[in-house]
Amino acid sequence: MDFEKLGAFYLGKEYDVAAGQLLDRLLMYDARDLTTHAVCVGMTGSGKTGLCIDLLEEAAIDHVPAIIIDPKGDITNLLLAFPELRPEDFRPWINVDDARRKGLSEDEFAAQQAELWRKGLGQWGQDGDRIRLLRESADFVIYTPGSDAGIPVSILQSFAAPPLSWDTEAELLRERIQGTVSALLGLIGVDADPVRSREHILLSNLFEHFWRQGEDLDLPKLILSIQNPPIRQLGVFDVDTFYPEKERFELAMSLNNIIAAPGFQSWLQGQPLDVAGFLSTPAGKPRHSIFYIAHLSDPERMFFVTMLLNQVITWMRTQPGTTSLRALLYMDEIFGFFPPVANPPSKQPMLTLLKQARAFGVGVVLTTQNPVDLDYKGLTNAGTWFIGRLQTERDKMRVLDGLESASSEAGQALNREELSRIISDLDKRVFLLHNVHEEAPVTFQTRWAMSYLRGPLTRTQVRGLMG
């Protein structure tokens, strides 16, 4: 099988759904198509994680770097790629409960898994040499914000003045301030409306005041500025009328409690939020940076994801335009981060990326097993849809609605009835690929992943992997 072609991702083989038969035609996906972004939906057990790990493996072999947001811990499996395929390589990572259920010792189960992987890879024309190629092509790192299990990340830089001009990028900078302030207030339990909330208006004005002067902010400086604002007027009122000093002090105290909490120190230590460093080693080797956030609370996740997306946008806007695929931004489960009606802090930067990233060669790949809770209007910019088995008829209808919008945006007709029938008949590991750059949709079975798909890693396992 000849699938090592630059710019072509080997994702599997075409599959005849009606006959339930694997065909002898390779599914080679054009990497450039990812610059118009991709969506992957499928229920638990559909093979969605396997497909997405295949996609990331192919990107790595092609020297395409990636920033990977991993809310559940599944994508950490990318680091479990063993060229020798020895039982002792698998042994530390097996799921002990699976071994017990099969009545096997841990050593026996590890040997069984190693053999399963060797055989599975062989059936798809792959071997240890290809795994070695994967390991050599990119640097794989797990970052753990708010923890030192992996490589810790410091969020200090996310309040620094972005290197963008207020003359030409004012709208983008204000969007960034709005998202940053909303996410920050979320950490202290304030669900603030950017237009009506005094907290939001004051903090946004403080950010704009300092950033316009090219001054970096950090939390201590922000807290002191709440108590003694460098601006005297908000709208037509002076600051003390708009937001009396006593009440400002309460806001300052709430933010100070974040800094004072012992656990917060881990948010201030480690690698700065430097996108260039997440995409490449100092020696210039492409990097796949996995941000493991399974251990964080919902407000902490929202805060971190918003900060990271904002940093990606700022980095992107300083890059020259390109038509080739420069980098990937992959998010493994966007449930709650990109809803249809609500407006969480992560949503605006995600929309900005979906609209603007193409011009800079950044491909956005979003996945979910909750297709009902998605802003399909925002996804009309996605040119590639991978659709796996779905749980309910309602899920299928929502996905078809989204697909219809994306197709009409691309000026293409859609045979809804036929696609509905195909989706209903999908087997495990079989996906419908709808790509606006191709003439017709195609169904395919995913190839065997080179990485050992053992499921989410715990923080202890991440520590062992990165230690």
N, C-alpha and C positions, 0 to 999 in steps of 0.2 A: 504493500500500500504506500503510495507516494503522497504524503500529506504535509511534508516539511516545506511549505512554500511561504516566503516572506509576505506578510500582509493578509494571509488567509488562515483563519482559525479552524482547526479540526474539532468539530463539536459532536460528531457521530455519523450515523448513516440514515439515509431516507427510510421511511417505514410506511408500509401500506396498511392503513388503519382498518379498512374494510376486510382485508384478508388476514389481518393480524400477523403480518410477515415483514421481516427485515429485508430490505433491498440491498443490492450490492453497489449502491451509489453513495459516495462519501458526502457528508454535509460540510462543505467548506464555506465559512462565513467571511465575507470581506470586512477586514478590520476597520476600513475607512467608514463603513456604514454606522459604526458606533459613534461617530461625531454627531450624528443626528439622534443619539441617545437610544436607550433600550429599557423596556419594562418586562419583568418576568413575574408571572402570577401562577400560583399552583398551591393546592392544599398540602397539608402535612402528609408526607409519604408519596408525593407526586414525583420526587426526584429533582425538585427545584434547586436544592443546595448542591447536588452533584453537578447539575448543568452549570450553575454559576461558578463553581470551583473549576470546572473544565474551561470556562471562558477566561477566568483569571490565570489559569495555568498557561493557556495559549498566549495571552497577553504578555506574560513573563518571558516565555520562550522567544517572543517577538521583540523583546526589550522595551515593552510599553510599561511605564511605571504606573502605580495605582495607589490611591488613598482609599482605604476600605473601612467603612464604619460597620461594626459588628455588634449589634445590640444583644444577641443571644450567645455568641461564642462559637458558632459553627464554623466560621471562616478561618479560625485559628488552625483548622485541620490542614491548611495550606503548608504549614511547617512540618507536617508529618509525611514527608516524601522520602522513601528509603531506596536508594539505587540498588543496594545489594539484596533487598527483599528477604532479609533473614528474620526468622522468628524472634530473635533477641532484639531486633529493631522495633518490632511491633509490641513486644511484651509490656513495656512500661505504659503503653497507651490504650491497651484493650479495655473494654468495659467488663469489669469483673462479674457484674450481674448477668451479662449475656453468657459468660463461661459457665456460671452456676446453673443457669436455666438449661443449658445443653448437657449438663452433667460432666463437664470437662474440667481438668485442672487448668490453671492459668497458663502453664507452659504449653499444654496441648492446644488450648484455644488460640494462643499466639501463633503456633505452628499452622493451625488451620487457617487463620486469617492471612498469614504470609502466603500460603499456597493459593488461597482464594484470590488474592491480589495478583499473584504471578499469572494465574490462569486467566483471570478477567482481563488483564492488560494484554496478554497474548492474543486473545480473541479479537482485540481491537487494534492489532498490529503494533503494540507498544511493548517496551521492556525496560530493564534497569538503565540502559543507556539513555533512553529518553528522559527518565527521571533525573539522571545525572545532568543532562542538558538543562532541564528545568532549574535544578539547584544552582547551576553555574551561571544561568542567564540573568538572575535577579537576586537582590538581597531581600530577605523576608524578615520583618521585624514586628513584634507585638508591643504596642504602646498601651499603657493602662492609666488614663487620667484619674487622679484621686486615689491612686494606689501605687505601691512600688513592686507589685507582683511581676509586671513586665517592665518596660522602660517608662518611667514616669514622665508626664508632660506638664510643663508650666504654662498656666493661662495668663501670666503677667503681660505677655506681649499683645494679647488680644485687646487691651485698652490703649495700646500705643497709637499715636497719630498715623493713619495710613499714608503711604507715599503717593497720594493722588491729589490732583489739583482741584480746589474748590471752584475754580472758574469753569472747568469743563465737566467735573464729576460730582457736582453738588447733590444731584438726585440720588445717586448711588451711595454717597457718603451718609446722607440722611436716612436712607433705608438701613444702612449698616448700624447707625446709631440707634434707630428704632428697635431693631432686632436685639442689639446688645443690651439695651435698657430693659426691654421686655423679659429677656432671659435672666438678667440679673435680679429683677424684681420677683421673678418666679422662684428664685432661690430663697427668698424671704416670705414666700407665700402670698405675694401681692399679684393678683391677676388684673393688670392695669390696662385700661384703654388709652392708647397713645394720644388721643385727642381730648379726653375728658379728665384723665387722672392727673392730679397735681404732682404726684411722685414722678410720673413718667415725663411730664412737661419740664419739671425742674431739672431732672437728670439729663434729659436730652439737650437742654440748653447749656448745661455745664459741659457735656461732651463737645458740643459744637464750638463753644467758646474756646476751649483748650486746643482742639484739633485745628481750628482755623488759624491759630497762632503756631501750629506745628509742634505743640507741646504734648508730650506723652502723659497719659493718666495711669494711675494705679488705684487700688481700692482705698488705701489710707488718704491719698490726696483727694479722692472723690468725697470721702466721708467728711474731711475737714472743709471742703468747698460747699457741702450741704449746710454746714453750720455757719460758715462765713462766705456766702456766694460772691464771686468776683463780678457778677452781673447785678445791677441794681433794679432792673425793670424786667417784668415779664408781661408782654402785651402792653396795656395802658396802665397796669398797676405796678407799684413798687413791690419788690420781692416779699417784704414782711406782711403786706396786705394780702397778697396772692397766697402766700404759704407762711403763716406766722412762725416765728423762731422756735417756740416751744414744740410745735408739731414737726418742724424740720428736725429737731433734736431726736424725736422718736424714730424718724426714718434713719437718721445717722446711727442711732443705737442698734437698730435692727441689722443694718449692714455691718456694723462693727462686730456683732455677735458671730457673723460668718467668719471674720478674720480671727476672732478670739477662740473659736472652736478648735481643739487640738487636731482634729482630722483635716482641717483646711490647709495645714502646712504642706500636705502632700500635693495640693493643687499648685503650689508655688515653686516646687522643685522639679528638676528634670529638664528635658529638651524643651526649648521654646517652640511655640506654634509657628514653625518655619516651614512653609509648604515646599520650598525648593529642597530643603533637607529631607522632607518626607518622601520626595520623588526620586532622590538620587543620593548615592554615597559621596563622600568627599572626593573619591577617585573617579566619579562619573558613572558608576554602575547603577542601572535602574533599580529602584527599590519598590517593594510592595509593603506599605505601612498599614498594618491592621490596628484599628482603634477598638480595643475590647472594652465595652461599656456595660457588660452584663451586671456588674456589681453596683452600679450607681442607682440612686433613686430617680424617679421620673423627672423631677425638676432639674436634677444634676445632669441627666442625659440631655434634656432639652437645652440647658445652658451650654454644655460642651459642644453638642452638634451644631448649634447656632454659631458659636464662636469659630468652630473649624470651617464651616461653610463660608462664613464671612472672610476668613483668611484666604480661602481658596479663590474667592472672587477677586480680592485685592491683588493676589499674586497673578491671577489670570490677566487682569487688566494691564499689567506691566509687561506682558509678553507680546512679541510680534504675532500677527495673524498667520494661520497656516491651514491648509486643507487636509493635511495628514493627521493621524491620531497621535497626539502628543502625550496624553495621560488619561487615565480613567479615574472617575470618582464613583465608587460603588457603595451602595447602602443595602444591607442585607434584609432589613425589615423596616418599611417606612410607615407602618401602622402608628397613628398618633402624630407623626411628623408632617404629614401632607394630606390632611383631611379635606373633604369637599366643602364644608360650611365654616367650621371654626378657623381661626387665624393664629396658630401658635407661632412663636418667634422663628422657628425653623422654616416656615413655609415661604416667606418672601425670598430669602437667599436661594432656596431650592428653585423657585420660579425664575429668579434671575439667571441661575445656571442653565436651566432648561431653555431659556430664550437666547442667552448670549454665548454660552460656552463653545458652541460649534465653531464660531469664527476664530477661536483660539486653539482649536484642535483638542478640546477636552470633552471626552465622552462621559455622559452620566448614565449609570445603570442602576435602576431602582427595582427592588423586589418586594413582594408581599404575599402572605397567605390569606389576607383579609381584603379581597377585591372590592367589597362594598364601601369600605372607608377610605376612598381615594379621590383626590381632586382630578377627575378625568379631563376637565377643561384645561388644567395646567399641563396635562400629559399629551395634548394634541401635537406637541413638538416632538414626541417620541416616534422615531421612524421604524424601530424594530420592536415587535411584541413576541415574547415567548410565552405560550399559554399551555399549562399542564392540566392535569386532572383538577376539577373544582368540586367543592363540597355540595353546593346547592344550585338549583335552577336560578335562584336570585343572583348568586355570584356570577353565573354564566351570562345572564342578561346585562349585568353591570359592565362586565368585561367587553361584551359585544357593543354596548353603547360607546364605550371608550374607544374601541377599535374603529367604530364607524366615524367618530369625530376625527380621529387621527388620519383616517383614509381620505375623508373629504377635504381636510386641511392640505393633504398632498395631491388633491385632484384625482383621486382614484375611486372607482366604484367598488362596492363590497357585496359579495353574495352572502348575506347574513344567514339565510336558511341553511346553506351548505356548511358554513363555518360552525353553526350551532350544532349540526349533526356530528361533525368531526370532533368537536370539543367533548360532546357527550360520550364518544367512543374511545377516548384516549386511555391507554394503559399507563402503568407506572413507568417512569423514565421515557415516556413518549410525549413529545411537545409539538404543538402547532407553531410554526414560525411564520409570522406575517411581517414582511419587510417591504417598506415603500420603495426600496431601490430594486426590487425584483418584480417580475411580471405576475407571479402567482404565489399564493401561500404554499408551504410544504410541511409535511409532517416527518419527524425524524426521531430516532432513538438516540439518547445521549451515549457517548463513548464512556468507557470505564475511566474513572478519575485516577490520576497518578497518585494524588494525595490519599492518605488513609482516612476514610470518612468514618471516624469513630463517634461523631457527635460533639456537642459543646464541651470545651475544656473548662475545668474549674480554675480559680485563681492560683491554687497550689500547683496545678499542672502547668499553668502558664509560667509560673516562677521557675519550675524545673526546666522548662523549654528555653527560657531566655537567660537562665543563670549559667 
